[in-house]
Amino acid sequence: MTRDISPLERLRRSGISPEKSLGQNFLIDPNILGVIERLASLGPDDLVLEVGPGLGVLTARLLERCRLVHCVEVDERLARHLEEEFAASDNLRLHLVDAMKADLAALQPPPDKFVSNLPYNIAAPLVMRSLTELPTVGFWCLMLQKEVADRLFAVTGAANYGGISVMMRLACEKLSSRPVSGNVFYPRPRVKSSLLAFRRIEPAVLSGDGFTAVKALVYGSFSHRRKTLVNSLSEAEDHHLPAPLVQLAQAARKQLIEEALASAGLPVNVRPQDLTPEQYLQLSARLEAAA
């Protein structure tokens, strides 16, 4: 056990150096743990997913407070370190796998909270995967690059408003976003960081195939951001489109989109960034009905 020494000394003794290609910026300041614990409302019944545990600074607190912790780590060096560090912990499940390739839905017991200092290079796509592949997760408390944290809940019309903003605001409610000093990490990241907390509020219409349909519409709409929504969807590849538009000739596709916009009371020259999440939900329903 080495938890009585500082994280930096632990790192020195382990001989492990951070891998830039894996987006490794280890948490080294225990003072941030209290903030995370309060934001995540950690309790003895919690089943937590932690991706990128690093040296185990956050892991130790999660194991102390929660019923079980799934740690997903791709780096074999760190996995060995964690096995040694927490050998006496019977509530740790360590998974040596790339989080972007892991079968998250197969985690047993399924987690209900996602609490992590995420590798910044996979944060956005992993958050989106967790929405659909981990339906039992109802709460997230994540350390992210500030730019990503801001984009996840960007407002309609903002420069950083995009497909992921629409889907996040439809499925979740932002509870807190606060800046985090670069001094809590080693190495210190070159970008600003934020601690973001949000919870699931996903309406019934977004369950199962409903989420897939809306996501296809949203991402197809933003595939040509500078064009009107009609032109963007008309010119998008089939794999970027909702089912009603797939395999239609471009003219027929354009007509169907214009009719759906009109029936929703929206102008045909509207651009993707000008529709609210709720309007995308409405437009998806209109397209399904028209088809």
C-alpha positions in Angstrom: 0.0 0.0 0.0 1.4 3.4 -1.0 -1.5 5.7 -0.3 0.3 7.3 2.6 2.7 9.0 0.2 2.1 11.7 -2.3 0.8 10.9 -5.8 3.9 12.4 -7.4 6.2 10.3 -5.2 4.0 7.3 -6.0 4.5 8.0 -9.7 8.2 8.4 -9.3 8.5 5.1 -7.4 6.4 3.3 -10.0 8.7 4.4 -12.9 5.6 5.2 -14.9 5.6 8.3 -17.2 2.4 9.7 -18.6 1.7 8.8 -22.2 0.7 11.8 -24.3 -0.9 9.6 -26.9 -3.3 8.3 -24.3 -4.3 11.7 -23.1 -2.9 11.0 -19.6 -2.9 13.9 -17.2 -3.0 12.3 -13.7 -4.9 13.8 -10.8 -2.3 14.5 -8.1 -4.1 16.9 -5.8 -6.3 15.2 -3.2 -8.1 18.5 -2.4 -10.2 18.2 -5.5 -11.6 14.9 -4.3 -13.9 16.5 -1.8 -15.4 18.7 -4.6 -16.0 15.6 -6.7 -17.5 13.7 -3.8 -20.0 16.5 -3.1 -20.9 17.0 -6.7 -21.4 13.3 -7.3 -23.3 12.8 -4.0 -21.3 9.6 -3.5 -23.0 7.0 -1.3 -22.7 3.4 0.0 -25.2 2.1 -2.6 -23.5 3.7 -5.7 -22.2 1.5 -8.5 -19.6 3.7 -10.2 -17.8 3.7 -13.6 -14.4 5.3 -13.7 -12.6 5.6 -17.0 -8.9 6.4 -17.0 -8.2 5.9 -13.2 -4.5 6.8 -13.7 -2.6 6.5 -10.4 -5.8 5.7 -8.5 -6.1 9.0 -6.6 -9.9 9.3 -7.3 -10.3 5.5 -7.3 -9.3 5.4 -3.6 -12.0 7.8 -2.7 -14.6 6.0 -4.8 -13.7 2.7 -3.2 -14.1 4.2 0.3 -17.5 5.7 -0.4 -19.2 3.4 -2.9 -20.5 -0.1 -3.1 -18.5 -1.0 -6.3 -16.2 0.7 -8.8 -15.7 -0.4 -12.4 -12.2 0.9 -13.4 -11.5 0.9 -17.2 -7.9 1.3 -18.0 -6.1 0.8 -21.3 -2.5 1.2 -20.0 -1.1 -2.1 -18.8 1.5 -0.4 -16.6 -1.2 1.5 -14.7 -3.5 -1.6 -14.5 -0.7 -3.5 -12.7 -0.1 -0.5 -10.4 -3.8 -0.4 -9.6 -4.0 -4.1 -8.9 -1.1 -3.8 -6.4 -2.4 -0.6 -4.9 -5.9 -1.9 -4.2 -5.2 -5.6 -3.8 -7.2 -5.6 -0.5 -10.3 -3.9 -2.0 -13.0 -6.4 -2.8 -15.3 -3.7 -4.4 -13.0 -3.0 -7.3 -13.6 -4.4 -10.8 -10.6 -3.6 -13.0 -11.1 -3.9 -16.8 -7.9 -3.7 -18.9 -9.4 -2.5 -22.2 -9.7 0.6 -24.4 -12.8 2.4 -23.2 -13.8 3.2 -26.8 -13.8 -0.5 -27.7 -15.2 -1.8 -24.4 -18.6 -3.4 -24.2 -19.9 -1.0 -21.7 -23.4 -2.6 -21.7 -21.8 -5.9 -20.4 -20.5 -4.3 -17.2 -22.0 -6.3 -14.2 -23.4 -5.1 -12.0 -24.3 -2.1 -14.3 -23.1 1.2 -13.0 -25.5 4.0 -12.0 -22.9 6.8 -11.9 -20.1 7.8 -14.2 -17.4 9.6 -12.2 -14.0 10.2 -13.9 -11.1 12.3 -14.8 -11.5 11.4 -18.5 -8.7 11.2 -21.0 -9.4 14.4 -22.9 -8.8 12.8 -26.3 -11.9 10.5 -26.0 -14.1 12.5 -23.7 -16.8 13.7 -26.1 -17.5 10.4 -28.0 -17.3 8.4 -24.8 -19.9 10.6 -23.1 -22.2 10.1 -26.0 -21.7 6.3 -25.9 -22.5 6.3 -22.2 -25.9 7.9 -22.9 -27.0 5.0 -25.1 -25.0 2.0 -23.9 -25.3 2.6 -20.2 -29.1 3.3 -19.6 -28.7 2.6 -15.9 -26.3 5.6 -15.5 -28.3 8.5 -14.3 -25.6 10.8 -13.1 -22.2 12.0 -14.5 -19.4 13.9 -12.7 -16.6 14.3 -15.2 -13.3 16.2 -15.5 -13.1 17.5 -19.0 -11.3 19.9 -21.3 -13.2 23.2 -20.8 -13.9 23.5 -24.5 -15.6 20.1 -24.5 -17.6 20.8 -21.3 -18.9 24.0 -22.8 -19.8 22.4 -26.1 -21.8 19.6 -24.5 -24.4 22.0 -23.2 -23.9 24.9 -25.7 -27.1 27.0 -26.3 -28.9 27.3 -29.6 -27.2 29.6 -32.0 -23.8 29.7 -30.2 -20.7 29.2 -32.2 -20.0 25.9 -30.4 -23.5 24.6 -30.7 -23.6 21.3 -32.6 -25.0 17.9 -32.8 -23.6 16.7 -29.5 -25.1 19.8 -27.8 -28.6 19.0 -29.1 -28.4 15.4 -27.9 -27.0 16.2 -24.5 -29.6 18.9 -23.8 -32.4 16.6 -24.9 -31.2 13.7 -22.7 -29.6 15.5 -19.7 -29.7 18.5 -17.4 -26.5 20.3 -16.5 -26.2 20.7 -12.8 -22.8 22.3 -12.4 -19.7 23.4 -14.4 -16.7 24.8 -12.6 -13.2 25.6 -13.7 -10.3 23.4 -12.4 -6.8 24.6 -11.9 -4.1 22.9 -14.0 -2.1 22.5 -10.8 -4.3 19.5 -9.8 -2.8 17.4 -12.7 0.5 16.0 -13.7 1.6 16.8 -16.3 -0.2 20.1 -16.3 -2.5 20.2 -19.4 -2.0 22.9 -22.0 -5.8 23.4 -22.1 -8.2 24.7 -19.5 -10.2 22.1 -17.6 -13.7 22.0 -16.1 -15.5 19.7 -13.7 -19.0 19.0 -15.2 -21.9 17.4 -13.4 -25.2 16.5 -15.1 -28.1 14.1 -14.8 -30.3 12.1 -17.1 -33.8 13.5 -17.8 -34.3 11.6 -21.0 -38.0 11.7 -22.1 -39.7 8.4 -23.1 -39.6 9.4 -26.8 -35.8 9.2 -26.7 -35.7 5.6 -25.5 -34.4 2.9 -27.8 -34.9 3.6 -31.5 -36.2 7.1 -30.7 -32.8 8.2 -29.6 -31.2 6.7 -32.7 -33.7 8.4 -35.0 -33.2 11.9 -33.5 -29.4 11.5 -33.4 -29.3 10.6 -37.1 -31.4 13.6 -37.9 -29.3 15.9 -35.8 -25.9 14.7 -37.0 -27.1 14.7 -40.6 -28.2 18.3 -40.2 -24.9 19.4 -38.9 -22.9 17.4 -41.5 -22.8 20.6 -43.6 -23.0 23.3 -40.9 -22.8 26.3 -43.1 -25.7 25.2 -45.3 -29.4 25.4 -44.7 -30.8 22.4 -42.9 -32.7 21.3 -46.1 -29.5 21.4 -48.2 -27.4 19.8 -45.5 -29.7 16.8 -45.1 -30.3 16.6 -48.9 -26.6 16.2 -49.5 -25.7 14.0 -46.6 -24.5 10.5 -47.0 -27.0 7.8 -46.1 -25.2 6.7 -43.0 -25.7 10.2 -41.6 -29.4 10.2 -42.1 -32.6 9.1 -40.3 -34.4 6.1 -41.8 -37.2 8.1 -43.6 -34.6 9.8 -45.8 -32.3 6.9 -46.6 -32.1 5.8 -50.2 -34.4 8.6 -51.4 -33.4 10.5 -54.5 -32.1 13.9 -53.6 -35.2 15.8 -54.9 -37.6 13.5 -53.1 -35.5 13.8 -49.9 -35.5 17.6 -50.2 -39.3 17.7 -50.7 -39.9 15.4 -47.6 -37.7 17.6 -45.4 -39.4 20.8 -46.6 -42.8 19.3 -45.9 -41.7 18.2 -42.4 -40.4 21.7 -41.7 -43.5 23.4 -42.9 -45.7 21.1 -40.8 -43.6 21.9 -37.7 -44.1 25.6 -38.4 -40.4 26.1 -39.3 -39.0 28.1 -42.2 -37.4 26.1 -45.0 -34.3 28.2 -45.0 -33.5 27.5 -41.3 -29.9 26.5 -40.6 -28.9 23.6 -38.3 -27.6 25.8 -35.5 -30.9 27.8 -35.3 -33.1 24.9 -34.2 -33.6 24.2 -30.5 -33.2 20.6 -29.2 -37.0 20.5 -28.8 -37.5 21.5 -32.5 -35.2 18.7 -33.6 -37.3 16.3 -31.6 -40.5 17.7 -33.2 -38.9 17.6 -36.7 -37.9 13.9 -36.2 -41.5 13.0 -35.3 -42.8 14.9 -38.4 -40.4 13.0 -40.7 -41.4 9.7 -39.2 -45.1 10.5 -39.7 -44.6 11.7 -43.3 -42.7 8.6 -44.2 
